[in-house]
Amino acid sequence: MERPSYITDEKLISFIHQAFREDVGDGDHSTLASIPYEAQNRARLLVKEDGILAGVELAEIVFSYLDPDLKFNSLMSDGDEMKVGDIAFTVEGSAQSILTAERLVLNIMQRMSGIATLANSMAKEVVGTNTKVLDTRKTTPNFRMIEKWAVVIGGAHNHRFGLYDMIMLKDNHIDYAGGIEKAVQKTRAYLKENNLNLKIEVETRNLEEVQQALDAQVDRIMIDNFSIEETKKAVDMIGDLAETEASGGITLETLREVAETGVDFISSGAIIHSAKNIDLSLKAF
């Protein structure tokens, strides 16, 4: 599966370097004390829970970063449906290197697979509609790139990556600026002054604000915490004048009903922050 454009080798190496600094410090003393330097061994990634597999490509990079002489053999790929008892990959070489990398690889893959599994379930709920399921910025600090990658592996889509690649005027922005009209006017002036070409999205809390966002001619209107009936009314009001995005309190059980209102997007923080880690183990064999 092709990586999203924001997943560069440079960013991955920086992430892995910081992760090892955090975990290893001045040495993996448990391994250094008990395992001879020359010892060779092998391990396999054992699946202990059904779901969608994610993190195989990154696991290979982690092992290679720590020890380029390790031999990594992937038996499954990112995005594959996994069942209890499956073996995702094997790794062979320095026993010390395998042990030192073990926890980082498992932390990554358990988290990514959990997110990919939930993302996959949510994406399946909207099949047959024109709605796309999006993640949000409700991510783990310094782990966002990896979590958003897992969303894509699971079959859902990324919203903006950060504060810099799209304008989103939320309730506090609007209240601080003195209303939707003033917030959008100030935003357009700022974009022009700084030679920026960014889409403008406005969060709305009621149908009156939906009309204000329409009058301001923004690119996307967020329909936040609306009832199903109000969401339908908002979608009808907006028509083709702007993209529509439903958000707020949407669960896996209500996702389909929201999608059937005709919204273009449904954004969910839960797709990342409420995903349960998948049980995986790295075992010698």
Contacts in CASP RR format, 6 or more apart in sequence:
PFRMAT RR
TARGET T0000
AUTHOR 0000-0000-0000
METHOD contacts of the structure
MODEL  1
MERPSYITDEKLISFIHQAFREDVGDGDHSTLASIPYEAQNRARLLVKED
GILAGVELAEIVFSYLDPDLKFNSLMSDGDEMKVGDIAFTVEGSAQSILT
AERLVLNIMQRMSGIATLANSMAKEVVGTNTKVLDTRKTTPNFRMIEKWA
VVIGGAHNHRFGLYDMIMLKDNHIDYAGGIEKAVQKTRAYLKENNLNLKI
EVETRNLEEVQQALDAQVDRIMIDNFSIEETKKAVDMIGDLAETEASGGI
TLETLREVAETGVDFISSGAIIHSAKNIDLSLKAF
1 57 0 8 1.000
1 77 0 8 1.000
1 78 0 8 1.000
1 79 0 8 1.000
1 153 0 8 1.000
3 57 0 8 1.000
3 149 0 8 1.000
4 148 0 8 1.000
4 149 0 8 1.000
4 152 0 8 1.000
4 158 0 8 1.000
6 145 0 8 1.000
6 148 0 8 1.000
6 161 0 8 1.000
7 145 0 8 1.000
7 149 0 8 1.000
11 145 0 8 1.000
12 58 0 8 1.000
12 61 0 8 1.000
13 61 0 8 1.000
13 65 0 8 1.000
15 142 0 8 1.000
15 145 0 8 1.000
15 146 0 8 1.000
16 61 0 8 1.000
16 62 0 8 1.000
16 65 0 8 1.000
16 104 0 8 1.000
17 65 0 8 1.000
18 142 0 8 1.000
19 104 0 8 1.000
20 65 0 8 1.000
20 66 0 8 1.000
20 104 0 8 1.000
23 103 0 8 1.000
23 104 0 8 1.000
24 100 0 8 1.000
28 96 0 8 1.000
28 99 0 8 1.000
28 100 0 8 1.000
30 99 0 8 1.000
31 95 0 8 1.000
31 96 0 8 1.000
31 99 0 8 1.000
31 100 0 8 1.000
32 96 0 8 1.000
35 95 0 8 1.000
35 96 0 8 1.000
35 99 0 8 1.000
37 96 0 8 1.000
39 94 0 8 1.000
39 95 0 8 1.000
39 96 0 8 1.000
40 92 0 8 1.000
40 93 0 8 1.000
40 94 0 8 1.000
40 95 0 8 1.000
41 92 0 8 1.000
41 93 0 8 1.000
41 95 0 8 1.000
41 98 0 8 1.000
41 284 0 8 1.000
42 90 0 8 1.000
42 91 0 8 1.000
42 92 0 8 1.000
42 93 0 8 1.000
42 98 0 8 1.000
42 284 0 8 1.000
42 285 0 8 1.000
43 90 0 8 1.000
43 91 0 8 1.000
43 92 0 8 1.000
43 98 0 8 1.000
43 102 0 8 1.000
43 282 0 8 1.000
43 283 0 8 1.000
43 284 0 8 1.000
43 285 0 8 1.000
44 87 0 8 1.000
44 88 0 8 1.000
44 89 0 8 1.000
44 90 0 8 1.000
44 91 0 8 1.000
44 282 0 8 1.000
44 283 0 8 1.000
44 285 0 8 1.000
45 59 0 8 1.000
45 87 0 8 1.000
45 88 0 8 1.000
45 89 0 8 1.000
45 90 0 8 1.000
45 105 0 8 1.000
45 109 0 8 1.000
45 280 0 8 1.000
45 281 0 8 1.000
45 282 0 8 1.000
46 85 0 8 1.000
46 86 0 8 1.000
46 87 0 8 1.000
46 88 0 8 1.000
46 280 0 8 1.000
46 281 0 8 1.000
46 282 0 8 1.000
46 283 0 8 1.000
47 53 0 8 1.000
47 82 0 8 1.000
47 83 0 8 1.000
47 84 0 8 1.000
47 85 0 8 1.000
47 86 0 8 1.000
47 87 0 8 1.000
47 88 0 8 1.000
47 280 0 8 1.000
48 84 0 8 1.000
48 85 0 8 1.000
48 279 0 8 1.000
48 280 0 8 1.000
48 281 0 8 1.000
49 84 0 8 1.000
49 278 0 8 1.000
49 279 0 8 1.000
49 280 0 8 1.000
50 81 0 8 1.000
50 82 0 8 1.000
50 83 0 8 1.000
50 84 0 8 1.000
51 81 0 8 1.000
51 82 0 8 1.000
51 83 0 8 1.000
51 113 0 8 1.000
51 114 0 8 1.000
51 116 0 8 1.000
51 117 0 8 1.000
51 120 0 8 1.000
51 278 0 8 1.000
52 79 0 8 1.000
52 80 0 8 1.000
52 81 0 8 1.000
52 82 0 8 1.000
52 113 0 8 1.000
52 114 0 8 1.000
52 116 0 8 1.000
52 117 0 8 1.000
52 119 0 8 1.000
52 120 0 8 1.000
52 153 0 8 1.000
52 154 0 8 1.000
53 76 0 8 1.000
53 77 0 8 1.000
53 78 0 8 1.000
53 79 0 8 1.000
53 80 0 8 1.000
53 81 0 8 1.000
53 82 0 8 1.000
53 88 0 8 1.000
53 109 0 8 1.000
53 113 0 8 1.000
53 116 0 8 1.000
54 78 0 8 1.000
54 79 0 8 1.000
54 109 0 8 1.000
54 112 0 8 1.000
54 113 0 8 1.000
54 114 0 8 1.000
54 115 0 8 1.000
54 116 0 8 1.000
54 149 0 8 1.000
54 150 0 8 1.000
54 153 0 8 1.000
54 154 0 8 1.000
55 78 0 8 1.000
55 108 0 8 1.000
55 109 0 8 1.000
55 112 0 8 1.000
55 113 0 8 1.000
55 150 0 8 1.000
55 153 0 8 1.000
56 74 0 8 1.000
56 76 0 8 1.000
56 77 0 8 1.000
56 78 0 8 1.000
56 88 0 8 1.000
56 89 0 8 1.000
56 109 0 8 1.000
57 78 0 8 1.000
58 108 0 8 1.000
58 109 0 8 1.000
58 112 0 8 1.000
58 146 0 8 1.000
58 149 0 8 1.000
59 72 0 8 1.000
59 89 0 8 1.000
59 105 0 8 1.000
59 108 0 8 1.000
59 109 0 8 1.000
60 72 0 8 1.000
60 74 0 8 1.000
60 89 0 8 1.000
62 101 0 8 1.000
62 104 0 8 1.000
62 105 0 8 1.000
62 108 0 8 1.000
63 70 0 8 1.000
63 72 0 8 1.000
63 91 0 8 1.000
63 97 0 8 1.000
63 98 0 8 1.000
63 101 0 8 1.000
63 105 0 8 1.000
64 70 0 8 1.000
64 72 0 8 1.000
66 97 0 8 1.000
66 100 0 8 1.000
66 101 0 8 1.000
67 93 0 8 1.000
67 94 0 8 1.000
67 97 0 8 1.000
67 101 0 8 1.000
69 93 0 8 1.000
69 94 0 8 1.000
69 97 0 8 1.000
70 91 0 8 1.000
70 92 0 8 1.000
70 93 0 8 1.000
70 94 0 8 1.000
70 97 0 8 1.000
70 98 0 8 1.000
71 91 0 8 1.000
71 92 0 8 1.000
71 93 0 8 1.000
72 89 0 8 1.000
72 90 0 8 1.000
72 91 0 8 1.000
73 89 0 8 1.000
73 90 0 8 1.000
73 91 0 8 1.000
73 92 0 8 1.000
74 88 0 8 1.000
74 89 0 8 1.000
75 87 0 8 1.000
75 88 0 8 1.000
75 89 0 8 1.000
75 90 0 8 1.000
76 82 0 8 1.000
76 86 0 8 1.000
76 87 0 8 1.000
76 88 0 8 1.000
76 89 0 8 1.000
78 116 0 8 1.000
78 153 0 8 1.000
79 116 0 8 1.000
79 153 0 8 1.000
79 154 0 8 1.000
82 88 0 8 1.000
82 113 0 8 1.000
88 109 0 8 1.000
88 280 0 8 1.000
90 285 0 8 1.000
91 98 0 8 1.000
98 282 0 8 1.000
102 282 0 8 1.000
105 282 0 8 1.000
106 280 0 8 1.000
106 281 0 8 1.000
106 282 0 8 1.000
108 146 0 8 1.000
109 278 0 8 1.000
109 280 0 8 1.000
110 277 0 8 1.000
110 278 0 8 1.000
110 279 0 8 1.000
110 280 0 8 1.000
111 143 0 8 1.000
111 146 0 8 1.000
111 147 0 8 1.000
111 150 0 8 1.000
111 275 0 8 1.000
111 277 0 8 1.000
112 146 0 8 1.000
112 147 0 8 1.000
112 149 0 8 1.000
112 150 0 8 1.000
112 153 0 8 1.000
113 150 0 8 1.000
113 277 0 8 1.000
113 278 0 8 1.000
113 280 0 8 1.000
114 150 0 8 1.000
114 275 0 8 1.000
114 276 0 8 1.000
114 277 0 8 1.000
114 278 0 8 1.000
115 147 0 8 1.000
115 150 0 8 1.000
115 151 0 8 1.000
115 154 0 8 1.000
115 271 0 8 1.000
115 272 0 8 1.000
115 275 0 8 1.000
116 150 0 8 1.000
116 151 0 8 1.000
116 153 0 8 1.000
116 154 0 8 1.000
116 155 0 8 1.000
117 154 0 8 1.000
117 275 0 8 1.000
117 278 0 8 1.000
118 252 0 8 1.000
118 270 0 8 1.000
118 271 0 8 1.000
118 274 0 8 1.000
118 275 0 8 1.000
118 276 0 8 1.000
119 133 0 8 1.000
119 135 0 8 1.000
119 150 0 8 1.000
119 151 0 8 1.000
119 152 0 8 1.000
119 153 0 8 1.000
119 154 0 8 1.000
119 155 0 8 1.000
119 156 0 8 1.000
119 271 0 8 1.000
119 275 0 8 1.000
120 154 0 8 1.000
120 155 0 8 1.000
120 156 0 8 1.000
121 252 0 8 1.000
122 133 0 8 1.000
122 156 0 8 1.000
122 252 0 8 1.000
122 255 0 8 1.000
122 268 0 8 1.000
122 271 0 8 1.000
123 133 0 8 1.000
123 154 0 8 1.000
123 155 0 8 1.000
123 156 0 8 1.000
125 133 0 8 1.000
125 252 0 8 1.000
125 255 0 8 1.000
125 256 0 8 1.000
125 259 0 8 1.000
126 132 0 8 1.000
126 133 0 8 1.000
126 255 0 8 1.000
126 256 0 8 1.000
126 259 0 8 1.000
126 266 0 8 1.000
129 256 0 8 1.000
129 259 0 8 1.000
129 260 0 8 1.000
129 262 0 8 1.000
130 262 0 8 1.000
130 264 0 8 1.000
131 258 0 8 1.000
131 259 0 8 1.000
131 262 0 8 1.000
131 263 0 8 1.000
131 264 0 8 1.000
131 265 0 8 1.000
131 266 0 8 1.000
132 156 0 8 1.000
132 157 0 8 1.000
132 264 0 8 1.000
132 265 0 8 1.000
132 266 0 8 1.000
133 156 0 8 1.000
133 157 0 8 1.000
133 255 0 8 1.000
133 265 0 8 1.000
133 266 0 8 1.000
133 267 0 8 1.000
133 268 0 8 1.000
133 271 0 8 1.000
134 156 0 8 1.000
134 157 0 8 1.000
134 158 0 8 1.000
134 159 0 8 1.000
134 245 0 8 1.000
134 265 0 8 1.000
134 266 0 8 1.000
134 267 0 8 1.000
134 268 0 8 1.000
135 147 0 8 1.000
135 148 0 8 1.000
135 151 0 8 1.000
135 156 0 8 1.000
135 157 0 8 1.000
135 158 0 8 1.000
135 159 0 8 1.000
135 267 0 8 1.000
135 268 0 8 1.000
135 269 0 8 1.000
135 271 0 8 1.000
135 272 0 8 1.000
136 159 0 8 1.000
136 247 0 8 1.000
136 267 0 8 1.000
136 268 0 8 1.000
136 269 0 8 1.000
136 271 0 8 1.000
136 272 0 8 1.000
137 144 0 8 1.000
137 159 0 8 1.000
137 160 0 8 1.000
137 162 0 8 1.000
137 163 0 8 1.000
138 269 0 8 1.000
138 272 0 8 1.000
138 273 0 8 1.000
139 147 0 8 1.000
139 148 0 8 1.000
139 272 0 8 1.000
139 273 0 8 1.000
140 147 0 8 1.000
140 272 0 8 1.000
144 161 0 8 1.000
144 162 0 8 1.000
147 272 0 8 1.000
148 158 0 8 1.000
148 161 0 8 1.000
148 272 0 8 1.000
150 272 0 8 1.000
151 157 0 8 1.000
151 158 0 8 1.000
151 271 0 8 1.000
151 272 0 8 1.000
152 158 0 8 1.000
156 271 0 8 1.000
157 265 0 8 1.000
159 166 0 8 1.000
159 265 0 8 1.000
159 267 0 8 1.000
160 166 0 8 1.000
160 168 0 8 1.000
165 198 0 8 1.000
166 198 0 8 1.000
166 199 0 8 1.000
166 201 0 8 1.000
167 187 0 8 1.000
167 191 0 8 1.000
167 198 0 8 1.000
167 199 0 8 1.000
167 200 0 8 1.000
167 201 0 8 1.000
168 201 0 8 1.000
168 202 0 8 1.000
168 203 0 8 1.000
168 222 0 8 1.000
169 177 0 8 1.000
169 180 0 8 1.000
169 183 0 8 1.000
169 184 0 8 1.000
169 187 0 8 1.000
169 200 0 8 1.000
169 201 0 8 1.000
169 202 0 8 1.000
169 203 0 8 1.000
170 203 0 8 1.000
171 203 0 8 1.000
171 205 0 8 1.000
171 224 0 8 1.000
173 183 0 8 1.000
174 180 0 8 1.000
174 183 0 8 1.000
174 202 0 8 1.000
174 203 0 8 1.000
174 209 0 8 1.000
177 183 0 8 1.000
177 186 0 8 1.000
179 212 0 8 1.000
180 202 0 8 1.000
180 204 0 8 1.000
180 209 0 8 1.000
180 212 0 8 1.000
180 213 0 8 1.000
180 216 0 8 1.000
181 212 0 8 1.000
181 215 0 8 1.000
181 216 0 8 1.000
183 202 0 8 1.000
184 200 0 8 1.000
184 202 0 8 1.000
184 213 0 8 1.000
184 216 0 8 1.000
184 218 0 8 1.000
185 216 0 8 1.000
187 200 0 8 1.000
188 200 0 8 1.000
190 196 0 8 1.000
191 197 0 8 1.000
191 198 0 8 1.000
199 219 0 8 1.000
199 220 0 8 1.000
200 218 0 8 1.000
200 219 0 8 1.000
200 220 0 8 1.000
201 218 0 8 1.000
201 219 0 8 1.000
201 220 0 8 1.000
201 221 0 8 1.000
201 222 0 8 1.000
201 245 0 8 1.000
202 209 0 8 1.000
202 213 0 8 1.000
202 216 0 8 1.000
202 218 0 8 1.000
202 220 0 8 1.000
202 221 0 8 1.000
202 222 0 8 1.000
203 222 0 8 1.000
203 224 0 8 1.000
203 247 0 8 1.000
204 210 0 8 1.000
204 212 0 8 1.000
204 213 0 8 1.000
204 221 0 8 1.000
204 222 0 8 1.000
204 223 0 8 1.000
204 224 0 8 1.000
204 234 0 8 1.000
205 224 0 8 1.000
205 225 0 8 1.000
206 230 0 8 1.000
207 230 0 8 1.000
207 233 0 8 1.000
207 234 0 8 1.000
207 237 0 8 1.000
210 221 0 8 1.000
210 223 0 8 1.000
210 234 0 8 1.000
210 237 0 8 1.000
210 238 0 8 1.000
211 237 0 8 1.000
213 221 0 8 1.000
213 242 0 8 1.000
214 221 0 8 1.000
214 237 0 8 1.000
214 238 0 8 1.000
214 241 0 8 1.000
214 242 0 8 1.000
217 241 0 8 1.000
217 242 0 8 1.000
218 242 0 8 1.000
219 242 0 8 1.000
219 243 0 8 1.000
220 242 0 8 1.000
220 243 0 8 1.000
220 244 0 8 1.000
220 245 0 8 1.000
220 264 0 8 1.000
220 265 0 8 1.000
221 234 0 8 1.000
221 238 0 8 1.000
221 242 0 8 1.000
221 243 0 8 1.000
221 244 0 8 1.000
221 245 0 8 1.000
222 245 0 8 1.000
222 246 0 8 1.000
222 247 0 8 1.000
222 267 0 8 1.000
223 230 0 8 1.000
223 231 0 8 1.000
223 234 0 8 1.000
223 235 0 8 1.000
223 244 0 8 1.000
223 245 0 8 1.000
223 246 0 8 1.000
223 247 0 8 1.000
223 263 0 8 1.000
224 247 0 8 1.000
224 248 0 8 1.000
225 247 0 8 1.000
225 248 0 8 1.000
225 249 0 8 1.000
226 234 0 8 1.000
226 246 0 8 1.000
228 257 0 8 1.000
228 258 0 8 1.000
228 261 0 8 1.000
231 246 0 8 1.000
231 258 0 8 1.000
231 261 0 8 1.000
231 263 0 8 1.000
232 261 0 8 1.000
232 262 0 8 1.000
234 244 0 8 1.000
235 244 0 8 1.000
235 261 0 8 1.000
235 262 0 8 1.000
235 263 0 8 1.000
238 244 0 8 1.000
243 264 0 8 1.000
243 265 0 8 1.000
244 262 0 8 1.000
244 263 0 8 1.000
244 264 0 8 1.000
244 265 0 8 1.000
245 263 0 8 1.000
245 264 0 8 1.000
245 265 0 8 1.000
245 266 0 8 1.000
245 267 0 8 1.000
246 258 0 8 1.000
246 261 0 8 1.000
246 263 0 8 1.000
246 265 0 8 1.000
246 266 0 8 1.000
246 267 0 8 1.000
247 266 0 8 1.000
247 267 0 8 1.000
247 268 0 8 1.000
248 267 0 8 1.000
250 258 0 8 1.000
250 266 0 8 1.000
250 268 0 8 1.000
251 270 0 8 1.000
255 266 0 8 1.000
258 266 0 8 1.000
259 266 0 8 1.000
END
